[in-house]
Structures are given as structure tokens and as C-alpha cells.
Amino acid sequence: MKTERAQLASDRRHTKLIDMEWVYQELDRGRTIKSVAEELNISVSTLRRRHSEYQEAVREENRLEQESKKDEQGEIGAWKPGDPTFEDF
């Protein structure tokens, strides 16, 4: 019987790190998605999935950055008249 640690290790996908900025530079230079994927030894579908994951991570990072800026400017989290108070709960 496998130990819990061994089970976790066997369930883990072997994820290859891909520099998506490099990928985008190569595509901008005129290379095809297929040729870039082949150079990375991954399938086109994997490259497309990684692109989607990367874009989602960038969107989330931008969202968090915007929230942080709003918080620093007092737009988030600051009590305003009419907001519920602790007494209201």
C-alpha cells in the first residue's frame, strides 16, 4: 500500500515551465504555434492551454493590483456614511 506522500507524488502532473513571453516573441517573429510547440517538446493543445492559463493569471494579477491601488487610495474598505456598522449586526 502506498503512503499518503507517495500517493500525492504519483498524482502530481509533471508540469514543464514555459516562458510564455518567449513564446509570444517567437510568434511575433512569424513562427507558427506548431513550430514553437515542437521546439518546446509539447503539443499544440498544451501550448494553447498554457496560453489560456497565463492570460488568466495576468488578468488576476491585474485585478489584484487594481484592488490594491483602490485600497491605498481609500476607495475600498473605508467606511462611508450609510454603510452598516458593527452595531447593525
N, C-alpha and C positions, 0 to 999 in steps of 0.2 A: 504494500500500500504506500502511495506517495505521501510525503509530508506536505503540510499546507504550503510551505515555502516552495517546494518542488512543483506543486500544482500551479502556483502563481507564475513561476518561471516558464512553465510549459505553455501556459495560456497566453503569455505575452507575445504580441506580434513583434517581429524583428523589423523595426521601422528604420529605414535609411533616411538620414538627414539630407534634405535637398535645399540648396541655396536658390530660392525662388527668384531673387533679384538677378542672379546669374542667368537663370532660365529666361527671364524677361529680356535681358540684354541680348541673349543669343537669338531669341525670336525677333527682336527689333532689328537685328543684323540680317534677317532674312532666312534664318534656318527654319525648318519645319518642326512641328511638335514631335513628329515621329523621329527625326534625326536626333533631337535633344534627348528624348526618352531613351533611344538606343544607346547614346553615349553614357547616360546615367545607369544603364542596365535595368530599366524599369519599363513597364508597359505604358502605352499612351493613356489608358484609363487611369492608371495610378498617378501619372503626371497631372491629368485633369482633376482628379480628386484632391491632390495636394494643392493645386491652384485654388480650388474652392475653399479648402481648409485655411490656406494662407490668407485669402481675401476675407474670410470670416474673422480670422484673428486680427487682421488690420482694422476691420470695422469695429470690433470690440475694443481694441486699444484706443481708437479714435473716440469712441463713445465715452470710455472711462476718462480720457484726457479732457474731454469737454465737460464732463461732470465735475472733475477736479477743478477746472478753471472757474466754473459757476460757483462751486463751493467756496473757493478762495475769494470770489467777489461777493459772497454773501447771498447768492441767489438760491442756493439750496441749503436747507437745514435751518435757515434763520426764521425765527418766529415772527409772524405778522399779525396785526390785529385781525380778529376773526378766526384765527387758527385755534384748534382745540388746545386746551391746557391740560395739565395733569389732573386738575380738579374735575374735568369733564369725563374722566374715565372711571 
